[in-house]
Amino acid sequence: MCNPNDFVTFTVAIINGDQVRVAAGTDPNAGVIFTHTVSEPHWEINYIAFKTGWGSDGKWRLPAVE
């Protein structure tokens, strides 16, 4: 899924304030590879962090979004 020679596009979306969805490509509703829904009703997702795995090198390009 990842390519060491080219940037690969993933879309990360917060859905209804309680679900994080990661999709391969630019459409958050197609090619979904991961979802997580907050199980506590009073918690809300406000931030997402990105990280390269321990012991790995990586480069990130994050476009500005509103």
N, C-alpha and C positions, 0 to 999 in steps of 0.2 A: 504494500500500500504506500509506503514511503519510498522515495527515490533519492539516493545520495548525490545524484548529479543535477537534479532539477527541483524547484519548489513545487510542492503539491498543495492544492487548495482544499481546505476543510472549512466548513461553516459551523460556527458555534452559536446556538441560539438559546435564549431564555424564553420559555413558553409559560404564559400565565403566572409568572413569578415563582413557580414551584417546580419547574422541570428544566433541566439542561439537556440539550440535544446536540449531538455532533454528527455531521453528515459529510461524506466525501463529495467535493464539488461545491457549487455556489447555492444550491437549492436546499434549504434546511428540511424540506419535506421529502426529499429523494435521496437515496443512498445513505440512509441513517445507519451509523455504525455503533452509536452509543446513546443511551438515554438514562437519565437518573431523575427520579421524582422525590422531592423532599417529603419525608413521611410525617413530619410534625406540622400540623396545620397553621401554627402561629409563626413559623419560620418563613422567610422570603429570601430568594436568591438575589443578591445585589451586585456581586463581583464574580469574575472568573479569572483564574490565574493559569499561566502556561509555563511549562517546564520541560526541559530536555532531561531524559532519564539519567540517573546517576552513572557516571563513568562514560557518558556519551557526549559527543560534540553535536551542535546543531545551530542552525540560523533560523530566525523567525522574522517574517514580514507581516506586520499587522496593519491593515488599512484603517484609516479613521472612519468611524461610523457614528451616526447621530443616535 
